[in-house]
Amino acid sequence: MPRIGEREVELVPVLAVVGAHALDAELMGAKQPC
Amino acid sequence: MKAQHWKVYMIHMTRGERGNPMKKPDEYSRQLESEMKRCAEALGAECIWMGYLAGQIPEDRIAVRDLCDLFRKIKADAVITHWQGSYHPRHVQTCRAVTQAVFRMPDESYRTGAGPYALPNLWFGENMEDEEGFVPEFYLDSTDVYEKWFEALKAYQLFREGVTGFPYQSFYAANTRLRGVDIGVKYAKALMHRKALIGDLSIRTFEVRLSEY
């Protein structure tokens, strides 16, 4: 059962983590920005 | 958060397929699809690619609608994205689109495929490319999950091998330790709000949970 602090809760809260890209060294090493 | 029994989605606007100087985008895109999936699985999260190509995140009108629709469908209670103070144009664009999408979620007049959903809390994470103006305001003690998190990141070749010469591992190891020192634990992650929007945000579930963490 999911918990919030010491309390058990029935619903599962949802977190969305949004990134521009997975992993991108596009701008590193003086590469041309696109 | 996964360790606290949240359902977690890791959403990528693009795959970043132009980001490896050693590989062509076609080849690297396939590799990234595998890497992002393995990383998410290692963290107990679900991975979603928005379908945009590297460097081609669409204009805000389209990106906001796509994101808002997705947030409504997955019923997001909290959203974490890039802080706006970034030198990477796509990070800035993502921050802007996500912020607008979040605020559209409860708007009944804003039509997407999914119906309106309650306004989630919006947070900005600390990223080595987004440090301009970032102020750590809230901390998550990540000590218990640090090793798992760091190992999961090694799913990515760029993180694992440092082929670009950029010190991903050094930065995130040091940053996580530093934020831990800030609050007297071994490791922590820092988050912030966009201050100008606090008055508009419903400070509810996520903040309550943070205070009880």
gemmi code that builds the backbone of each chain (N, CA, C; Angstrom):
import gemmi

chains = {
    "A": [
        ("MET", (0.848, -1.198, 0.000), (0.000, 0.000, 0.000), (0.884, 1.250, 0.000)),
        ("PRO", (0.660, 2.187, -0.913), (1.450, 3.432, -0.908), (1.280, 4.187, 0.404)),
        ("ARG", (2.289, 4.954, 0.779), (2.241, 5.684, 2.036), (2.534, 7.156, 1.797)),
        ("ILE", (1.881, 7.994, 2.561), (2.241, 9.397, 2.655), (2.637, 9.613, 4.101)),
        ("GLY", (3.938, 9.756, 4.343), (4.396, 9.792, 5.718), (4.064, 8.472, 6.384)),
        ("GLU", (3.357, 8.515, 7.479), (2.995, 7.299, 8.208), (1.659, 6.736, 7.753)),
        ("ARG", (0.944, 7.512, 6.939), (-0.397, 7.101, 6.546), (-0.378, 6.241, 5.291)),
        ("GLU", (-1.183, 5.218, 5.272), (-1.368, 4.433, 4.058), (-2.479, 5.066, 3.233)),
        ("VAL", (-2.270, 5.117, 1.938), (-3.291, 5.705, 1.064), (-3.661, 4.702, -0.012)),
        ("GLU", (-4.879, 4.801, -0.487), (-5.342, 3.836, -1.482), (-4.941, 4.243, -2.893)),
        ("LEU", (-4.894, 5.534, -3.135), (-4.572, 5.989, -4.473), (-3.065, 6.168, -4.629)),
        ("VAL", (-2.579, 5.897, -5.814), (-1.153, 6.075, -6.098), (-0.957, 7.435, -6.758)),
        ("PRO", (-0.244, 8.338, -6.112), (0.010, 9.626, -6.746), (0.926, 9.471, -7.951)),
        ("VAL", (0.779, 10.362, -8.898), (1.510, 10.253, -10.166), (2.469, 11.426, -10.321)),
        ("LEU", (3.694, 11.117, -10.630), (4.713, 12.133, -10.880), (5.167, 12.040, -12.332)),
        ("ALA", (5.184, 13.168, -13.038), (5.719, 13.227, -14.398), (7.013, 14.032, -14.371)),
        ("VAL", (8.075, 13.439, -14.828), (9.362, 14.132, -14.920), (9.625, 14.378, -16.399)),
        ("VAL", (9.707, 15.630, -16.807), (9.800, 15.952, -18.237), (11.154, 16.582, -18.551)),
        ("GLY", (11.897, 15.931, -19.428), (13.192, 16.450, -19.854), (13.186, 16.749, -21.340)),
        ("ALA", (14.068, 17.636, -21.754), (14.151, 17.980, -23.171), (14.603, 16.781, -23.998)),
        ("HIS", (15.499, 16.000, -23.433), (16.023, 14.838, -24.152), (16.647, 13.879, -23.165)),
        ("ALA", (16.874, 12.663, -23.630), (17.374, 11.623, -22.740), (18.717, 12.023, -22.140)),
        ("LEU", (19.694, 12.161, -22.958), (21.002, 12.655, -22.509), (21.668, 13.189, -23.762)),
        ("ASP", (22.148, 14.391, -23.681), (22.491, 15.095, -24.894), (23.710, 15.967, -24.665)),
        ("ALA", (24.758, 15.671, -25.371), (25.947, 16.491, -25.243), (26.070, 17.416, -26.445)),
        ("GLU", (24.948, 17.718, -27.048), (24.917, 18.492, -28.280), (25.661, 19.810, -28.152)),
        ("LEU", (25.490, 20.468, -27.024), (26.101, 21.783, -26.858), (27.468, 21.719, -26.192)),
        ("MET", (27.901, 20.511, -25.902), (29.186, 20.378, -25.230), (30.320, 20.373, -26.258)),
        ("GLY", (31.496, 20.650, -25.800), (32.653, 20.569, -26.669), (32.581, 21.505, -27.846)),
        ("ALA", (31.966, 22.664, -27.664), (31.878, 23.692, -28.705), (31.205, 23.198, -29.962)),
        ("LYS", (30.332, 22.230, -29.825), (29.550, 21.817, -30.993), (28.547, 22.907, -31.336)),
        ("GLN", (28.156, 22.918, -32.561), (27.221, 23.946, -33.016), (25.837, 23.740, -32.403)),
        ("PRO", (25.300, 24.734, -31.729), (23.922, 24.593, -31.238), (22.966, 24.426, -32.415)),
        ("CYS", (21.912, 23.679, -32.216), (20.968, 23.492, -33.314), (19.615, 24.069, -32.932)),
    ],
    "B": [
        ("MET", (11.039, 9.290, -5.539), (9.586, 9.309, -5.407), (9.013, 7.906, -5.636)),
        ("LYS", (9.637, 7.177, -6.557), (9.188, 5.814, -6.780), (9.293, 5.014, -5.484)),
        ("ALA", (10.349, 5.266, -4.745), (10.531, 4.555, -3.480), (9.441, 4.906, -2.482)),
        ("GLN", (8.794, 6.028, -2.682), (7.689, 6.437, -1.819), (6.349, 6.005, -2.418)),
        ("HIS", (6.404, 5.082, -3.379), (5.221, 4.461, -3.988), (4.453, 5.390, -4.920)),
        ("TRP", (5.136, 6.352, -5.451), (4.505, 7.140, -6.508), (4.627, 6.367, -7.813)),
        ("LYS", (3.668, 6.586, -8.710), (3.799, 6.116, -10.076), (4.573, 7.201, -10.827)),
        ("VAL", (5.686, 6.828, -11.438), (6.569, 7.832, -12.027), (6.703, 7.613, -13.539)),
        ("TYR", (6.513, 8.690, -14.287), (6.739, 8.683, -15.730), (7.938, 9.566, -16.041)),
        ("MET", (8.866, 9.046, -16.827), (9.994, 9.850, -17.296), (9.727, 10.183, -18.760)),
        ("ILE", (9.453, 11.458, -19.011), (8.985, 11.894, -20.325), (10.090, 12.671, -21.036)),
        ("HIS", (10.428, 12.240, -22.245), (11.486, 12.888, -23.019), (10.862, 13.581, -24.226)),
        ("MET", (11.116, 14.860, -24.367), (10.591, 15.579, -25.529), (11.230, 15.031, -26.805)),
        ("THR", (12.549, 14.981, -26.840), (13.255, 14.348, -27.955), (14.130, 13.248, -27.377)),
        ("ARG", (14.761, 12.520, -28.286), (15.686, 11.485, -27.807), (17.098, 12.046, -27.634)),
        ("GLY", (17.371, 13.198, -28.230), (18.718, 13.761, -28.145), (19.688, 13.082, -29.081)),
        ("GLU", (19.174, 12.637, -30.240), (20.002, 11.810, -31.124), (21.126, 12.555, -31.827)),
        ("ARG", (21.128, 13.883, -31.721), (22.258, 14.625, -32.319), (23.342, 14.901, -31.291)),
        ("GLY", (23.198, 14.320, -30.119), (24.070, 14.696, -29.013), (25.311, 13.868, -28.819)),
        ("ASN", (25.568, 12.922, -29.698), (26.781, 12.123, -29.542), (27.700, 12.363, -30.726)),
        ("PRO", (28.801, 13.069, -30.517), (29.676, 13.423, -31.638), (30.335, 12.215, -32.286)),
        ("MET", (30.267, 11.060, -31.630), (30.917, 9.859, -32.164), (29.969, 9.029, -33.052)),
        ("LYS", (28.676, 9.406, -33.070), (27.727, 8.553, -33.781), (26.775, 9.376, -34.638)),
        ("LYS", (26.259, 8.754, -35.688), (25.271, 9.414, -36.533), (23.906, 9.370, -35.837)),
        ("PRO", (23.073, 10.373, -36.097), (21.777, 10.438, -35.404), (20.926, 9.182, -35.533)),
        ("ASP", (20.888, 8.562, -36.716), (20.066, 7.357, -36.890), (20.504, 6.248, -35.942)),
        ("GLU", (21.798, 6.063, -35.917), (22.353, 5.009, -35.060), (22.152, 5.362, -33.583)),
        ("TYR", (22.423, 6.617, -33.257), (22.353, 7.009, -31.849), (20.910, 7.048, -31.348)),
        ("SER", (19.973, 7.352, -32.243), (18.569, 7.393, -31.808), (18.106, 6.022, -31.354)),
        ("ARG", (18.515, 4.985, -32.061), (18.127, 3.616, -31.657), (18.761, 3.272, -30.313)),
        ("GLN", (20.012, 3.681, -30.167), (20.691, 3.414, -28.904), (19.993, 4.134, -27.744)),
        ("LEU", (19.610, 5.395, -27.979), (18.961, 6.167, -26.916), (17.610, 5.588, -26.522)),
        ("GLU", (16.877, 5.084, -27.515), (15.577, 4.488, -27.186), (15.754, 3.323, -26.230)),
        ("SER", (16.806, 2.555, -26.461), (17.085, 1.440, -25.565), (17.582, 1.942, -24.207)),
        ("GLU", (18.461, 2.936, -24.240), (19.031, 3.441, -22.986), (17.979, 4.106, -22.099)),
        ("MET", (17.110, 4.908, -22.699), (16.122, 5.615, -21.872), (15.139, 4.627, -21.246)),
        ("LYS", (14.875, 3.550, -21.970), (13.978, 2.533, -21.434), (14.649, 1.784, -20.284)),
        ("ARG", (15.898, 1.423, -20.472), (16.615, 0.694, -19.410), (16.788, 1.557, -18.166)),
        ("CYS", (17.055, 2.833, -18.371), (17.231, 3.736, -17.227), (15.930, 3.834, -16.433)),
        ("ALA", (14.825, 4.027, -17.148), (13.536, 4.149, -16.466), (13.183, 2.864, -15.734)),
        ("GLU", (13.405, 1.743, -16.386), (13.077, 0.455, -15.755), (13.888, 0.247, -14.491)),
        ("ALA", (15.146, 0.646, -14.539), (16.004, 0.482, -13.359), (15.501, 1.313, -12.186)),
        ("LEU", (14.771, 2.372, -12.497), (14.244, 3.247, -11.446), (12.786, 2.924, -11.118)),
        ("GLY", (12.242, 1.920, -11.786), (10.847, 1.559, -11.550), (9.880, 2.546, -12.173)),
        ("ALA", (10.331, 3.268, -13.173), (9.496, 4.284, -13.820), (9.114, 3.821, -15.229)),
        ("GLU", (8.168, 4.528, -15.812), (7.762, 4.267, -17.186), (8.307, 5.381, -18.072)),
        ("CYS", (8.812, 4.998, -19.236), (9.463, 5.957, -20.121), (8.546, 6.314, -21.296)),
        ("ILE", (8.437, 7.596, -21.586), (7.619, 8.047, -22.720), (8.428, 9.037, -23.547)),
        ("TRP", (8.522, 8.792, -24.862), (9.139, 9.760, -25.784), (8.006, 10.479, -26.504)),
        ("MET", (8.032, 11.806, -26.504), (6.948, 12.591, -27.087), (6.914, 12.486, -28.610)),
        ("GLY", (7.970, 11.929, -29.197), (7.972, 11.711, -30.638), (8.623, 12.821, -31.447)),
        ("TYR", (9.123, 13.842, -30.781), (9.782, 14.935, -31.486), (11.234, 14.552, -31.791)),
        ("LEU", (11.722, 15.031, -32.931), (13.113, 14.775, -33.290), (14.023, 15.809, -32.640)),
        ("ALA", (15.283, 15.449, -32.478), (16.237, 16.339, -31.818), (16.287, 17.688, -32.532)),
        ("GLY", (16.215, 18.744, -31.758), (16.260, 20.086, -32.328), (14.961, 20.498, -32.994)),
        ("GLN", (13.929, 19.657, -32.911), (12.673, 19.953, -33.611), (11.455, 19.882, -32.686)),
        ("ILE", (11.613, 20.339, -31.468), (10.436, 20.473, -30.613), (9.527, 21.497, -31.289)),
        ("PRO", (8.261, 21.173, -31.509), (7.388, 22.088, -32.257), (7.107, 23.375, -31.480)),
        ("GLU", (6.486, 24.301, -32.160), (6.144, 25.572, -31.516), (5.273, 25.316, -30.289)),
        ("ASP", (5.255, 26.290, -29.388), (4.586, 26.104, -28.102), (3.151, 25.632, -28.244)),
        ("ARG", (2.412, 26.207, -29.178), (0.987, 25.877, -29.322), (0.782, 24.363, -29.447)),
        ("ILE", (1.663, 23.720, -30.213), (1.535, 22.279, -30.431), (2.103, 21.493, -29.255)),
        ("ALA", (3.288, 21.886, -28.818), (3.932, 21.161, -27.713), (3.093, 21.246, -26.441)),
        ("VAL", (2.491, 22.401, -26.187), (1.671, 22.571, -24.978), (0.453, 21.658, -25.038)),
        ("ARG", (-0.169, 21.584, -26.189), (-1.351, 20.728, -26.320), (-0.977, 19.260, -26.130)),
        ("ASP", (0.108, 18.839, -26.763), (0.554, 17.438, -26.623), (0.862, 17.106, -25.169)),
        ("LEU", (1.580, 18.007, -24.509), (1.960, 17.748, -23.110), (0.737, 17.768, -22.193)),
        ("CYS", (-0.139, 18.743, -22.403), (-1.334, 18.848, -21.569), (-2.189, 17.585, -21.717)),
        ("ASP", (-2.313, 17.119, -22.934), (-3.091, 15.906, -23.176), (-2.468, 14.717, -22.442)),
        ("LEU", (-1.155, 14.603, -22.521), (-0.469, 13.498, -21.839), (-0.622, 13.619, -20.318)),
        ("PHE", (-0.413, 14.808, -19.786), (-0.538, 14.991, -18.328), (-1.941, 14.632, -17.854)),
        ("ARG", (-2.940, 15.002, -18.647), (-4.320, 14.657, -18.283), (-4.519, 13.144, -18.332)),
        ("LYS", (-3.993, 12.516, -19.378), (-4.186, 11.064, -19.522), (-3.539, 10.288, -18.379)),
        ("ILE", (-2.344, 10.676, -17.986), (-1.661, 9.924, -16.914), (-2.094, 10.420, -15.539)),
        ("LYS", (-2.923, 11.487, -15.512), (-3.440, 12.075, -14.267), (-2.288, 12.496, -13.337)),
        ("ALA", (-1.450, 13.355, -13.868), (-0.264, 13.796, -13.127), (-0.647, 14.653, -11.924)),
        ("ASP", (-0.139, 14.276, -10.756), (-0.356, 15.040, -9.526), (0.796, 15.995, -9.258)),
        ("ALA", (1.940, 15.694, -9.814), (3.108, 16.567, -9.678), (3.932, 16.460, -10.951)),
        ("VAL", (4.558, 17.542, -11.329), (5.377, 17.572, -12.537), (6.714, 18.228, -12.195)),
        ("ILE", (7.787, 17.602, -12.622), (9.122, 18.182, -12.465), (9.715, 18.355, -13.856)),
        ("THR", (10.256, 19.538, -14.138), (10.903, 19.739, -15.437), (12.108, 20.655, -15.270)),
        ("HIS", (12.659, 21.105, -16.426), (13.834, 21.976, -16.399), (13.497, 23.329, -15.796)),
        ("TRP", (14.470, 23.912, -15.129), (14.393, 25.305, -14.734), (14.683, 26.162, -15.975)),
        ("GLN", (14.051, 27.327, -16.042), (14.170, 28.167, -17.238), (15.570, 28.753, -17.457)),
        ("GLY", (16.356, 28.834, -16.402), (17.674, 29.462, -16.519), (18.707, 28.518, -17.106)),
        ("SER", (18.554, 28.208, -18.396), (19.410, 27.230, -19.047), (20.109, 27.834, -20.248)),
        ("TYR", (21.294, 27.326, -20.556), (21.946, 27.766, -21.791), (21.586, 26.843, -22.954)),
        ("HIS", (20.783, 25.829, -22.684), (20.366, 24.932, -23.762), (18.969, 25.343, -24.245)),
        ("PRO", (18.850, 25.748, -25.511), (17.564, 26.249, -26.007), (16.401, 25.289, -25.808)),
        ("ARG", (16.622, 23.988, -25.974), (15.522, 23.026, -25.818), (15.113, 22.858, -24.365)),
        ("HIS", (16.024, 23.078, -23.462), (15.641, 23.032, -22.044), (14.712, 24.204, -21.730)),
        ("VAL", (15.038, 25.363, -22.267), (14.201, 26.552, -22.046), (12.830, 26.340, -22.661)),
        ("GLN", (12.836, 25.813, -23.885), (11.574, 25.561, -24.595), (10.724, 24.543, -23.841)),
        ("THR", (11.370, 23.517, -23.319), (10.645, 22.488, -22.564), (10.047, 23.073, -21.298)),
        ("CYS", (10.823, 23.878, -20.586), (10.324, 24.527, -19.371), (9.078, 25.348, -19.688)),
        ("ARG", (9.155, 26.119, -20.753), (8.039, 26.997, -21.109), (6.795, 26.185, -21.487)),
        ("ALA", (6.984, 25.155, -22.299), (5.845, 24.354, -22.767), (5.216, 23.572, -21.616)),
        ("VAL", (6.048, 22.995, -20.771), (5.515, 22.226, -19.638), (4.743, 23.143, -18.694)),
        ("THR", (5.285, 24.326, -18.429), (4.611, 25.261, -17.525), (3.234, 25.629, -18.060)),
        ("GLN", (3.158, 25.935, -19.340), (1.863, 26.287, -19.934), (0.914, 25.094, -19.936)),
        ("ALA", (1.459, 23.929, -20.226), (0.617, 22.719, -20.272), (0.012, 22.419, -18.912)),
        ("VAL", (0.819, 22.572, -17.875), (0.336, 22.318, -16.514), (-0.833, 23.237, -16.182)),
        ("PHE", (-0.699, 24.499, -16.525), (-1.747, 25.452, -16.166), (-3.003, 25.291, -17.020)),
        ("ARG", (-2.877, 24.599, -18.150), (-4.047, 24.330, -18.977), (-4.827, 23.110, -18.478)),
        ("MET", (-4.221, 22.297, -17.668), (-4.833, 21.003, -17.316), (-6.260, 21.107, -16.777)),
        ("PRO", (-6.565, 22.016, -15.857), (-7.940, 22.057, -15.329), (-8.891, 22.881, -16.182)),
        ("ASP", (-8.395, 23.500, -17.241), (-9.199, 24.424, -18.048), (-10.160, 23.642, -18.961)),
        ("GLU", (-11.433, 23.677, -18.642), (-12.410, 22.909, -19.409), (-12.543, 23.399, -20.851)),
        ("SER", (-12.206, 24.650, -21.067), (-12.342, 25.195, -22.418), (-11.133, 24.847, -23.295)),
        ("TYR", (-10.102, 24.297, -22.687), (-8.910, 23.911, -23.447), (-9.051, 22.434, -23.795)),
        ("ARG", (-9.345, 22.169, -25.045), (-9.699, 20.815, -25.466), (-8.479, 20.026, -25.930)),
        ("THR", (-8.338, 18.849, -25.367), (-7.369, 17.870, -25.874), (-8.120, 16.539, -25.928)),
        ("GLY", (-7.450, 15.472, -26.251), (-8.127, 14.183, -26.286), (-8.636, 13.749, -24.929)),
        ("ALA", (-7.956, 14.147, -23.881), (-8.333, 13.776, -22.516), (-9.037, 14.945, -21.835)),
        ("GLY", (-9.879, 14.617, -20.865), (-10.625, 15.653, -20.163), (-9.775, 16.392, -19.148)),
        ("PRO", (-10.317, 17.487, -18.583), (-9.581, 18.288, -17.599), (-9.166, 17.462, -16.390)),
        ("TYR", (-8.102, 17.893, -15.765), (-7.623, 17.226, -14.545), (-7.089, 18.294, -13.601)),
        ("ALA", (-7.157, 17.998, -12.331), (-6.771, 18.976, -11.313), (-5.345, 19.498, -11.523)),
        ("LEU", (-5.155, 20.732, -11.187), (-3.850, 21.371, -11.342), (-2.802, 20.670, -10.479)),
        ("PRO", (-1.733, 20.150, -11.104), (-0.682, 19.502, -10.309), (0.308, 20.542, -9.787)),
        ("ASN", (1.121, 20.125, -8.875), (2.216, 20.999, -8.474), (3.333, 20.923, -9.498)),
        ("LEU", (3.923, 22.050, -9.779), (4.988, 22.137, -10.771), (6.298, 22.483, -10.066)),
        ("TRP", (7.305, 21.663, -10.335), (8.607, 21.836, -9.701), (9.698, 21.842, -10.768)),
        ("PHE", (10.809, 22.459, -10.420), (11.956, 22.493, -11.332), (13.143, 21.817, -10.659)),
        ("GLY", (13.756, 20.889, -11.402), (14.883, 20.145, -10.854), (16.210, 20.823, -11.160)),
        ("GLU", (17.229, 20.392, -10.454), (18.561, 20.973, -10.667), (19.299, 20.161, -11.723)),
        ("ASN", (19.807, 20.860, -12.724), (20.461, 20.240, -13.873), (21.715, 21.050, -14.165)),
        ("MET", (22.779, 20.381, -14.548), (24.048, 21.099, -14.704), (24.006, 22.142, -15.827)),
        ("GLU", (23.046, 22.015, -16.719), (22.932, 23.002, -17.797), (21.924, 24.105, -17.477)),
        ("ASP", (21.267, 23.994, -16.332), (20.174, 24.931, -16.009), (20.427, 25.650, -14.683)),
        ("GLU", (21.637, 26.041, -14.436), (21.976, 26.577, -13.113), (21.774, 28.088, -12.980)),
        ("GLU", (21.500, 28.790, -14.091), (21.358, 30.238, -14.034), (20.105, 30.622, -13.231)),
        ("GLY", (20.329, 31.168, -12.070), (19.204, 31.598, -11.242), (18.534, 30.486, -10.456)),
        ("PHE", (19.075, 29.273, -10.536), (18.460, 28.182, -9.766), (18.787, 28.350, -8.292)),
        ("VAL", (17.758, 28.328, -7.482), (17.923, 28.437, -6.031), (17.286, 27.211, -5.390)),
        ("PRO", (18.052, 26.396, -4.690), (17.452, 25.209, -4.051), (16.490, 25.627, -2.954)),
        ("GLU", (15.244, 25.261, -3.098), (14.225, 25.665, -2.128), (13.666, 24.481, -1.348)),
        ("PHE", (13.596, 23.335, -1.999), (13.077, 22.138, -1.349), (14.046, 20.999, -1.643)),
        ("TYR", (14.157, 20.132, -0.684), (15.118, 19.042, -0.816), (14.433, 17.695, -0.638)),
        ("LEU", (14.885, 16.732, -1.424), (14.466, 15.346, -1.238), (15.696, 14.557, -0.800)),
        ("ASP", (15.612, 13.955, 0.355), (16.705, 13.110, 0.843), (16.752, 11.863, -0.036)),
        ("SER", (17.812, 11.732, -0.813), (17.913, 10.600, -1.742), (18.956, 9.586, -1.295)),
        ("THR", (19.345, 9.665, -0.041), (20.425, 8.798, 0.453), (20.131, 7.321, 0.196)),
        ("ASP", (18.911, 6.912, 0.514), (18.582, 5.480, 0.414), (18.535, 4.977, -1.025)),
        ("VAL", (18.343, 5.872, -1.968), (18.201, 5.431, -3.364), (19.341, 5.945, -4.249)),
        ("TYR", (20.327, 6.589, -3.633), (21.393, 7.215, -4.424), (22.112, 6.210, -5.328)),
        ("GLU", (22.545, 5.091, -4.772), (23.317, 4.124, -5.560), (22.490, 3.587, -6.734)),
        ("LYS", (21.230, 3.310, -6.449), (20.355, 2.794, -7.503), (20.178, 3.836, -8.603)),
        ("TRP", (19.973, 5.086, -8.200), (19.798, 6.178, -9.160), (21.045, 6.353, -10.018)),
        ("PHE", (22.217, 6.354, -9.384), (23.464, 6.597, -10.109), (23.744, 5.440, -11.074)),
        ("GLU", (23.474, 4.228, -10.644), (23.662, 3.069, -11.527), (22.701, 3.133, -12.710)),
        ("ALA", (21.470, 3.577, -12.445), (20.482, 3.675, -13.529), (20.941, 4.656, -14.595)),
        ("LEU", (21.551, 5.752, -14.183), (22.030, 6.742, -15.145), (23.118, 6.176, -16.058)),
        ("LYS", (23.809, 5.154, -15.570), (24.865, 4.542, -16.377), (24.303, 3.737, -17.544)),
        ("ALA", (22.989, 3.639, -17.638), (22.391, 3.045, -18.840), (22.773, 3.866, -20.062)),
        ("TYR", (23.040, 5.143, -19.847), (23.402, 6.041, -20.949), (24.910, 6.012, -21.193)),
        ("GLN", (25.276, 5.758, -22.438), (26.698, 5.715, -22.784), (27.396, 7.027, -22.445)),
        ("LEU", (26.732, 8.147, -22.752), (27.382, 9.443, -22.501), (27.658, 9.651, -21.021)),
        ("PHE", (26.780, 9.147, -20.195), (26.980, 9.267, -18.752), (28.028, 8.251, -18.275)),
        ("ARG", (27.927, 7.047, -18.808), (28.761, 5.929, -18.347), (30.214, 6.107, -18.757)),
        ("GLU", (30.423, 6.507, -20.000), (31.784, 6.503, -20.545), (32.388, 7.897, -20.666)),
        ("GLY", (31.559, 8.909, -20.545), (32.098, 10.264, -20.642), (32.774, 10.540, -21.964)),
        ("VAL", (32.239, 9.985, -23.059), (32.917, 10.081, -24.355), (33.011, 11.518, -24.878)),
        ("THR", (32.186, 12.396, -24.362), (32.247, 13.784, -24.824), (33.232, 14.597, -23.991)),
        ("GLY", (33.724, 13.990, -22.941), (34.645, 14.724, -22.075), (33.928, 15.583, -21.060)),
        ("PHE", (32.610, 15.636, -21.137), (31.885, 16.440, -20.161), (31.635, 15.602, -18.910)),
        ("PRO", (31.908, 16.150, -17.746), (31.930, 15.349, -16.511), (30.554, 15.124, -15.888)),
        ("TYR", (29.710, 14.396, -16.586), (28.374, 14.123, -16.038), (28.457, 13.455, -14.665)),
        ("GLN", (29.244, 12.395, -14.614), (29.292, 11.646, -13.352), (29.816, 12.519, -12.215)),
        ("SER", (30.858, 13.270, -12.492), (31.437, 14.114, -11.447), (30.441, 15.154, -10.978)),
        ("PHE", (29.754, 15.782, -11.927), (28.803, 16.829, -11.552), (27.698, 16.272, -10.682)),
        ("TYR", (27.062, 15.202, -11.136), (25.882, 14.730, -10.407), (26.249, 14.059, -9.083)),
        ("ALA", (27.417, 13.436, -9.031), (27.850, 12.888, -7.747), (28.118, 14.029, -6.767)),
        ("ALA", (28.833, 15.046, -7.230), (29.180, 16.169, -6.350), (27.947, 16.981, -5.979)),
        ("ASN", (27.097, 17.230, -6.952), (25.893, 18.029, -6.706), (24.976, 17.349, -5.690)),
        ("THR", (24.801, 16.048, -5.862), (23.911, 15.322, -4.952), (24.497, 15.282, -3.544)),
        ("ARG", (25.821, 15.147, -3.461), (26.462, 15.179, -2.140), (26.343, 16.570, -1.513)),
        ("LEU", (26.578, 17.598, -2.334), (26.494, 18.979, -1.833), (25.099, 19.283, -1.295)),
        ("ARG", (24.078, 18.888, -2.038), (22.715, 19.149, -1.575), (22.409, 18.347, -0.313)),
        ("GLY", (23.054, 17.194, -0.188), (22.912, 16.441, 1.055), (23.522, 17.197, 2.226)),
        ("VAL", (24.699, 17.758, 2.001), (25.354, 18.549, 3.057), (24.459, 19.719, 3.473)),
        ("ASP", (23.784, 20.314, 2.485), (22.903, 21.449, 2.782), (21.900, 21.126, 3.883)),
        ("ILE", (21.396, 19.899, 3.874), (20.331, 19.562, 4.828), (20.745, 18.501, 5.837)),
        ("GLY", (22.048, 18.188, 5.872), (22.534, 17.292, 6.914), (22.273, 15.816, 6.673)),
        ("VAL", (22.190, 15.423, 5.398), (22.098, 13.996, 5.077), (23.203, 13.689, 4.071)),
        ("LYS", (23.321, 12.429, 3.676), (24.419, 12.099, 2.766), (24.159, 12.607, 1.346)),
        ("TYR", (22.979, 12.299, 0.813), (22.665, 12.722, -0.550), (21.264, 13.321, -0.621)),
        ("ALA", (21.103, 14.310, -1.476), (19.775, 14.915, -1.644), (19.674, 15.546, -3.030)),
        ("LYS", (18.433, 15.715, -3.488), (18.157, 16.449, -4.714), (17.392, 17.719, -4.354)),
        ("ALA", (17.689, 18.773, -5.067), (17.044, 20.062, -4.785), (16.012, 20.393, -5.862)),
        ("LEU", (14.949, 21.042, -5.436), (13.890, 21.484, -6.340), (13.577, 22.947, -6.068)),
        ("MET", (12.953, 23.594, -7.025), (12.484, 24.950, -6.775), (11.156, 25.198, -7.486)),
        ("HIS", (10.459, 26.209, -6.993), (9.259, 26.709, -7.652), (9.648, 27.892, -8.526)),
        ("ARG", (8.773, 28.253, -9.440), (8.927, 29.544, -10.098), (8.155, 30.533, -9.229)),
        ("LYS", (8.877, 31.426, -8.561), (8.272, 32.230, -7.500), (7.063, 33.031, -7.976)),
        ("ALA", (7.141, 33.557, -9.172), (6.068, 34.411, -9.648), (4.758, 33.654, -9.784)),
        ("LEU", (4.842, 32.323, -9.806), (3.638, 31.535, -10.041), (3.113, 30.872, -8.782)),
        ("ILE", (3.795, 31.037, -7.681), (3.375, 30.330, -6.471), (1.933, 30.675, -6.117)),
        ("GLY", (1.583, 31.942, -6.261), (0.232, 32.353, -5.914), (-0.829, 31.706, -6.779)),
        ("ASP", (-0.423, 31.251, -7.963), (-1.379, 30.630, -8.862), (-1.444, 29.116, -8.694)),
        ("LEU", (-0.472, 28.603, -7.982), (-0.412, 27.149, -7.852), (-1.239, 26.666, -6.674)),
        ("SER", (-1.829, 25.540, -6.857), (-2.510, 24.900, -5.739), (-1.443, 24.135, -4.961)),
        ("ILE", (-1.084, 24.644, -3.803), (-0.037, 23.989, -3.019), (-0.690, 22.860, -2.238)),
        ("ARG", (-0.694, 21.702, -2.836), (-1.442, 20.621, -2.184), (-0.585, 19.370, -2.085)),
        ("THR", (-0.992, 18.293, -2.714), (-0.437, 16.981, -2.409), (1.084, 16.922, -2.296)),
        ("PHE", (1.752, 17.406, -3.298), (3.188, 17.166, -3.343), (3.904, 17.849, -2.197)),
        ("GLU", (3.480, 19.078, -1.897), (4.150, 19.799, -0.833), (3.874, 19.158, 0.520)),
        ("VAL", (2.663, 18.693, 0.698), (2.339, 17.988, 1.941), (3.271, 16.793, 2.090)),
        ("ARG", (3.446, 16.097, 0.997), (4.298, 14.914, 1.062), (5.751, 15.292, 1.328)),
        ("LEU", (6.177, 16.387, 0.742), (7.552, 16.806, 0.994), (7.760, 17.098, 2.468)),
        ("SER", (6.778, 17.737, 3.087), (6.934, 18.104, 4.490), (6.921, 16.875, 5.382)),
        ("GLU", (6.330, 15.818, 4.889), (6.265, 14.594, 5.680), (7.355, 13.599, 5.302)),
        ("TYR", (8.160, 13.973, 4.316), (9.152, 13.026, 3.781), (10.125, 12.594, 4.852)),
    ],
}
model = gemmi.Model(1)
for chain_id, residues in chains.items():
    chain = gemmi.Chain(chain_id)
    for i, (resn, *xyz) in enumerate(residues, 1):
        res = gemmi.Residue()
        res.name, res.seqid = resn, gemmi.SeqId(i, " ")
        for name, pos in zip(("N", "CA", "C"), xyz):
            atom = gemmi.Atom()
            atom.name, atom.element = name, gemmi.Element(name[0])
            atom.pos, atom.b_iso = gemmi.Position(*pos), 0.0
            res.add_atom(atom)
        chain.add_residue(res)
    model.add_chain(chain)
structure = gemmi.Structure()
structure.add_model(model)
structure.setup_entities()
